[in-house]
Amino acid sequence: MKSLKKQRRIQIVLVAIVALVLATGLIGYAMQDGINYFRSPSEVVAEPPAANEEFRMGGLVEEGSLVRGQGETVTFRVTDGGGTVAVAYKGVLPDLFEENQGMIGTGRYIDGVFQATEILAKHDETYMPKEVVDALKEQGVYVEPES
């Protein structure tokens, strides 16, 4: 009788371990597409990512670089003070998108141009995404605004 109870407990523990491993694997697989790494323009220029890799890039929109093309295509350059990357975006830009302001884009780096699928802009006159602030500080370009 005792060996039957012991055998049943071992079976339950093994089934629980298999279920846990399976659940962890499924969660990891599901999150695979949702993970986007952040890179600054300097990092993109120094080590260009593969054309099939989707990532986020942010910095300041370079003054005088914003060109609204025919149709929906917009091109501009993003800089962090150490590197500059050309960006092409097809779509409507956020209302708060301007030159000399912080932005983050999601997309792919193809043939020297960041092909953005999504553009996010600042929220107000002092907001800048944390990743962009960190990248600009690293390049020695960013100065904290006074409160």
Contacts in CASP RR format, 6 or more apart in sequence:
PFRMAT RR
TARGET T0000
AUTHOR 0000-0000-0000
METHOD contacts of the structure
MODEL  1
MKSLKKQRRIQIVLVAIVALVLATGLIGYAMQDGINYFRSPSEVVAEPPA
ANEEFRMGGLVEEGSLVRGQGETVTFRVTDGGGTVAVAYKGVLPDLFEEN
QGMIGTGRYIDGVFQATEILAKHDETYMPKEVVDALKEQGVYVEPES
36 54 0 8 1.000
36 55 0 8 1.000
36 56 0 8 1.000
36 106 0 8 1.000
37 55 0 8 1.000
37 56 0 8 1.000
38 55 0 8 1.000
38 56 0 8 1.000
38 57 0 8 1.000
38 58 0 8 1.000
38 104 0 8 1.000
38 131 0 8 1.000
39 49 0 8 1.000
39 55 0 8 1.000
39 56 0 8 1.000
39 57 0 8 1.000
39 58 0 8 1.000
40 57 0 8 1.000
40 58 0 8 1.000
40 59 0 8 1.000
40 80 0 8 1.000
40 83 0 8 1.000
40 131 0 8 1.000
40 132 0 8 1.000
40 135 0 8 1.000
40 138 0 8 1.000
40 139 0 8 1.000
41 57 0 8 1.000
41 58 0 8 1.000
41 59 0 8 1.000
41 78 0 8 1.000
41 79 0 8 1.000
41 80 0 8 1.000
41 81 0 8 1.000
41 82 0 8 1.000
41 83 0 8 1.000
41 84 0 8 1.000
41 85 0 8 1.000
41 135 0 8 1.000
42 80 0 8 1.000
42 81 0 8 1.000
42 82 0 8 1.000
42 83 0 8 1.000
42 135 0 8 1.000
42 138 0 8 1.000
42 139 0 8 1.000
43 135 0 8 1.000
44 57 0 8 1.000
44 85 0 8 1.000
44 109 0 8 1.000
44 114 0 8 1.000
45 83 0 8 1.000
45 84 0 8 1.000
45 85 0 8 1.000
48 109 0 8 1.000
48 112 0 8 1.000
49 55 0 8 1.000
49 108 0 8 1.000
49 109 0 8 1.000
51 108 0 8 1.000
51 109 0 8 1.000
51 110 0 8 1.000
51 111 0 8 1.000
52 108 0 8 1.000
53 108 0 8 1.000
53 109 0 8 1.000
54 106 0 8 1.000
54 107 0 8 1.000
54 108 0 8 1.000
54 117 0 8 1.000
55 106 0 8 1.000
55 107 0 8 1.000
55 108 0 8 1.000
55 109 0 8 1.000
56 104 0 8 1.000
56 105 0 8 1.000
56 106 0 8 1.000
56 107 0 8 1.000
56 131 0 8 1.000
57 78 0 8 1.000
57 85 0 8 1.000
57 87 0 8 1.000
57 104 0 8 1.000
57 105 0 8 1.000
57 107 0 8 1.000
57 109 0 8 1.000
57 114 0 8 1.000
58 78 0 8 1.000
58 80 0 8 1.000
58 102 0 8 1.000
58 103 0 8 1.000
58 104 0 8 1.000
58 105 0 8 1.000
58 129 0 8 1.000
58 131 0 8 1.000
58 132 0 8 1.000
58 135 0 8 1.000
59 78 0 8 1.000
59 79 0 8 1.000
59 80 0 8 1.000
59 102 0 8 1.000
59 103 0 8 1.000
59 104 0 8 1.000
59 132 0 8 1.000
59 135 0 8 1.000
59 136 0 8 1.000
60 78 0 8 1.000
60 79 0 8 1.000
60 80 0 8 1.000
60 81 0 8 1.000
60 100 0 8 1.000
60 101 0 8 1.000
60 102 0 8 1.000
60 103 0 8 1.000
60 132 0 8 1.000
60 136 0 8 1.000
60 141 0 8 1.000
61 76 0 8 1.000
61 77 0 8 1.000
61 78 0 8 1.000
61 97 0 8 1.000
61 98 0 8 1.000
61 99 0 8 1.000
61 100 0 8 1.000
61 101 0 8 1.000
61 102 0 8 1.000
61 103 0 8 1.000
62 76 0 8 1.000
62 77 0 8 1.000
62 78 0 8 1.000
62 79 0 8 1.000
62 84 0 8 1.000
62 99 0 8 1.000
62 100 0 8 1.000
63 99 0 8 1.000
63 100 0 8 1.000
64 99 0 8 1.000
65 75 0 8 1.000
65 76 0 8 1.000
65 77 0 8 1.000
65 99 0 8 1.000
66 74 0 8 1.000
66 75 0 8 1.000
66 76 0 8 1.000
66 99 0 8 1.000
67 74 0 8 1.000
67 75 0 8 1.000
67 76 0 8 1.000
68 74 0 8 1.000
69 75 0 8 1.000
72 90 0 8 1.000
72 91 0 8 1.000
72 92 0 8 1.000
73 88 0 8 1.000
73 89 0 8 1.000
73 90 0 8 1.000
73 91 0 8 1.000
74 88 0 8 1.000
74 89 0 8 1.000
74 90 0 8 1.000
74 91 0 8 1.000
74 93 0 8 1.000
75 86 0 8 1.000
75 87 0 8 1.000
75 88 0 8 1.000
75 89 0 8 1.000
76 86 0 8 1.000
76 87 0 8 1.000
76 89 0 8 1.000
76 99 0 8 1.000
77 84 0 8 1.000
77 85 0 8 1.000
77 86 0 8 1.000
77 87 0 8 1.000
78 84 0 8 1.000
78 85 0 8 1.000
78 87 0 8 1.000
78 103 0 8 1.000
78 114 0 8 1.000
79 85 0 8 1.000
80 132 0 8 1.000
80 135 0 8 1.000
80 136 0 8 1.000
80 138 0 8 1.000
80 139 0 8 1.000
80 141 0 8 1.000
81 136 0 8 1.000
81 139 0 8 1.000
81 140 0 8 1.000
81 141 0 8 1.000
82 139 0 8 1.000
82 141 0 8 1.000
83 139 0 8 1.000
85 109 0 8 1.000
85 112 0 8 1.000
85 113 0 8 1.000
85 114 0 8 1.000
86 112 0 8 1.000
86 113 0 8 1.000
86 114 0 8 1.000
87 105 0 8 1.000
87 113 0 8 1.000
87 114 0 8 1.000
87 116 0 8 1.000
88 113 0 8 1.000
88 114 0 8 1.000
88 115 0 8 1.000
88 116 0 8 1.000
89 116 0 8 1.000
89 119 0 8 1.000
93 119 0 8 1.000
93 121 0 8 1.000
94 119 0 8 1.000
94 120 0 8 1.000
94 121 0 8 1.000
95 121 0 8 1.000
96 121 0 8 1.000
96 122 0 8 1.000
96 123 0 8 1.000
97 103 0 8 1.000
97 119 0 8 1.000
97 121 0 8 1.000
98 121 0 8 1.000
101 121 0 8 1.000
101 122 0 8 1.000
102 121 0 8 1.000
102 122 0 8 1.000
102 128 0 8 1.000
102 129 0 8 1.000
102 132 0 8 1.000
103 119 0 8 1.000
103 120 0 8 1.000
103 121 0 8 1.000
103 122 0 8 1.000
103 132 0 8 1.000
104 119 0 8 1.000
104 120 0 8 1.000
104 129 0 8 1.000
104 131 0 8 1.000
104 132 0 8 1.000
105 114 0 8 1.000
105 116 0 8 1.000
105 118 0 8 1.000
105 119 0 8 1.000
105 120 0 8 1.000
106 116 0 8 1.000
106 117 0 8 1.000
106 118 0 8 1.000
107 114 0 8 1.000
107 115 0 8 1.000
107 116 0 8 1.000
107 117 0 8 1.000
107 118 0 8 1.000
108 114 0 8 1.000
108 115 0 8 1.000
108 117 0 8 1.000
109 115 0 8 1.000
120 129 0 8 1.000
122 128 0 8 1.000
126 145 0 8 1.000
128 136 0 8 1.000
133 142 0 8 1.000
136 142 0 8 1.000
END
